[in-house]
Amino acid sequence: MEGRDSMKIMKQANAGGGRQADGEELGLINQLARKELTAEEVYTFELRLCDNEIDREWERFPRETLESLGEMFVGKSGIFDHNWSAAGQSARIYKTQVVEEEGKTTKAGDPACYLKGWAYMLRTEGNKDLIAEIEGGIKREVSVGCAVEKEICSICGGELGSCRHVKGRTYNGKLCWGELTKAKDAYEWSFVAVPAQPKAGVIKGMSPTLKEMARGSGAAMAELLELEKAAETGRRYLGQLRDEVVRLTAVNQPELDVTVVRSIAGKLEEDELEALKAVFARQGRERWNGGAQLTYPGTGKAEKVEDGAFLV
């Protein structure tokens, strides 16, 4: 995560077999090369980079994000295990396209599609073994590294982390997932040693996660688990606070649409919610407890009502 407005992600995908570049594709390759390459000098292959299906981390790229990433991945290098070393550069993407998967629908309910990439590498003695491994299906899995600006909640449309919804949970029969939107950058794609996946899988971070860094240190892991517990308590409290603000708004401002109020509350922070809660609570007291509800002429005294504690 880069601040609150950028999320680094990786997605697993597959590499296909190679073929020789034709005239048009060779022209695209030569736009990236520093010298004019011939068809005999280059080896090309296809990649399934990422798709728009909800993955195992309850996230997905909508088609618009795939299209933006497609433009960004052109010219990006292929490396190994996300090791950012010039010595590890093996290939480069020269063309991308969003491909429809005819007859298939995602769990989100829209037509399935994926980002396809075409990559090239030089037919050199040093690349001979790698080409053989691609051809033999040994080097199949790839993982892409990129950044998106926002992760939008599928339930309320707010930014995940600032709303009360949790990915993977169901609300009124509807699954919650994160929409990865507003692509910011495409870093690279890597050959990785992971099992083939029928759909792209997300691995967070371009560097080790906190849990990975804490693994092996009992004290660090214990502290991290305590922080996670405290964070979950905070998220639960924030959700309850938002519900209370929505309830008080509905009581004091019944003309406002509850759906709109809930959407607004989902974007507010704790101090803002507490301030609204205090205002509406005061309005409620003034509205309902400001004077007698029933009086007798000339007495100025309220009629005694049984069970008054239950009056709203």
N, C-alpha and C positions, 0 to 999 in steps of 0.2 A: 504494500500500500504506500502510495506517495501522498501523504496528507490525507484529506478526506475526499479529494476529487480525482483520485487515480488509483486503479487497482491493477497490479501486475498479475498476469495469469499465464498458465501453460496448458496446452491441450494436446492429448495424445491422438495420433492418427496413423495412417498407413502410407507406405510408399509402394508404387507399382513397378513393373518391369520396364526396361529401357528400350529405346529405338533410336533410329538415326533421324536427325533433324532435316526437314525439308527446306525449301528456299525461303518461305515466309518466316518460319521459326528461326532459321539461321540468321535472318536479318535482325530479329529481336535479340538474339544472343549477341550478335556483333555490336549492338548498341551498348552492351555492358562490357564488352571486351576492349582491350587497348590495342589489339592487333586484329586484322581480318582473319577469322577462323574458317576452316573448311568443314564440311560435313563429316569428313573422316577423322577430324581432330576432336570432335565433341561427342559425348554420350549423354542422352537425355532420358529422363524418366518422369513419371507423374506421381503426384502426392495428393492424398486427401488430408487437408490441413486441419479443418475444424468444421462443425456442422451446427444446425439450429435446434438440435434435440436437447431436452432437459437431461443433464448428466447426473453422475452419481453424487455430485456435490450440490444438487438441486439448483443448478444454474444453466443458462443457455445463451448463445448468441442469437439475437433476432437477425433476420435476413439483412436489414440495413447495416448492421455492424459487420456482417460477413463481407458485404460489398465494400465497405470502407477499408477493412483489413486487406482485402484483395489488392487494392491499389498500393497499400503500404508495404506489402510483402514482395512486390516486384523489386529485384535487385538485392534482396537480403540473402545472406550467406547461410549455408548449412554447416553445422559443426557437430560435435559429439558430446552428449550428456550435458549440454548447456555450459560447456567449459569455454569461456570467452578467450580463446587464444587464436592468434593469427595462424599458428601452425596447424590448428585443427580444422581450418576452413576446407571444405571438401567439394561443395557445389554451390550453385546460385540459382535462385528462382528468376525466370525471365518472362513468365506469363501466368496469370491467374484468371479464374472464372468461377462464378457461383453456378452450380449445377443443380437442376431440379431432379429429385428422386421420384419419378413418375409413379403415381398410385400410392405413395406413402404419405402419411400424416404424422406430425409430431404429437407428443403428449400434450402440448400446448394448444393443439387443434389447428395449426396452420400447415401448409404444404411443406414437406421435408425437403431440405436442400443442404448442400455442403460447399465449402470453398476448396476448389481444386487448383493445384499449382503444378507448373511444369518447370523442372530444374535441369541444369546442364552441368557437366563436369568434363575435364579434359581427359582424353584417353592417353594417359602417361603410364610409365612403368610403375610409378608410385601409387597410382589409382587402380591398377589392374586388379588387385585383390578385392578392393571395395566394390568395383563394378561386378566382379564375379559373385560377391555376397549379395548384392542387390538382385542380380539375375537369378540366383539360387534361392531367393526368399529368406535369406538369413538376416539381412538388413531390411526390415520391413517397417518397423515402428518409428514414427517421428513424433516429436513434441514441439509445439510452437510457443514462443515467448512473445507476449504482446501486452499492451496496457489499454484499459478502458477507463472512461471518466466516472461512470456511475453504474451502480447495481440497483435496478428498480424493482420494487416489490410487486409481484403479480396480483396481490390481493387489493392493496389500496393505491398503488401507483406512486407511493412515496419512496424515498431512498432507504434501502435496507440498512438497518443499524440505527435509524432515527425513528422508525415506526415500531409498533409492538408485535409485528408478525415475525415468525421464525421459519426459515427455509425448511422444507420437508414436512412441515405440519399441515393439517387440513383445517380450514375454517369454513363452517357452514357447507361442507361437502366440496370445497374448492382447495386444491393443492397450492401451497405457497412455494414459489421459486424466485430466483433472481434473474432479471433480464440485464445482461451485460451490454450496456449502451455507450454510444459516443466514443468510438475507437480513437485513441490518441497516438499510438505508435505500435509498430511491429518491429521487434528486436531481431529475432533470428528463428531458425528452426533447427532441430537437432535430431540426429539418430540416437535413439535411446534403447537400452536393454530392458524392455518391459513386455509383458504378455500382450498379444494382439487383443484389441477391444473392438466389439462390434460397433460401438459408438464412441465418440471422443470423450475422454475423461479429463477432468480438471485437476491440476496440481498447483496449489497456490504458491506464489512467490518465485522470484528469480534467485533468491538466496534461501538458506535453510529456514524452516519455520521455527517459532519459539520452542515448540515441543521437541523438534529435532535437535535444537541446540541444548535444551535442558536434559535430554536423554543421557543417562550415564551419571548424572549428578542428582542424588536423592534430594538434597536440600533445594536445588533449583527447581526440580519437578514439583516438590511439595508447595513451594511458593507460587509456582505457576498455577497449580490446581486451586489454591486459595484465591488467586486473582480471578480465575475463571468463575469460581463460585460467587465471588463478590460482584462480578460483572453480570452474572445471570440474575442475582438479586436486584441489582440496579435496573436491569431491563424490565423485570417483572414490576417493580415499583413504578417505573416510568409508564408502563402500559396501564396500570391501575390509575395513575394520575391523569392520563389522557382520557380514560373512561369517565372519571369523575368530572372533568371539565366539560365533556360532551353532555353529561347528564345535567349539570348545572345550567349549561347554555340552553338546553331543551326546556328546562323549567322556567328560566327567566326571559328567554328570547324565543318563544315557540314559533315565531314566524320564520326563523332561519331553518334551512334544510339541514337535517341531521347528517346526511352524507357529506355535505360540504364542510360542516363543522368538524366532522371526524377527520376529513382529509387535511384540514388546516391544523388541527391538533397534532396530527402525525408528523408535522414538520417542525413543531416547536420544541424547544429545550426545556429542562426542568424549571429554571428560574422564570421563564415566560409562562409556563403552565401554572406554576404556583401563584404568580401574579394574577392571572385570569381567574383561578379558583377563588382567591381572596375577594376579588371584585364581585363575582357572581354570588358568592356566599353572603356578602354584605347586602347585595341587592335583594337576595332571598329573604334575609332577616327583616329588612325594611319593608318588604312587600307583604310578608305574611304575619309579622309580629309587631307592626308599627302602631296598631290601635285595636280597639274593641271591634269584634265582629258583629255582635248583637247587643243593642242597648234598649233600655226602656225610656220612653219620653220623660224628660225632666230629672232623671236620676243620674245619667252619665255613667251608670255602672253596667258592666258587661253581664249578660246572662251567664249563669254558671252552667257549664257544659260538661257532662261526664266524659271520662276518657279523653280529656283534652290533650294528653300527651301524643295522641295519634292524629291530631289535626295537622294538615300539611301547611 
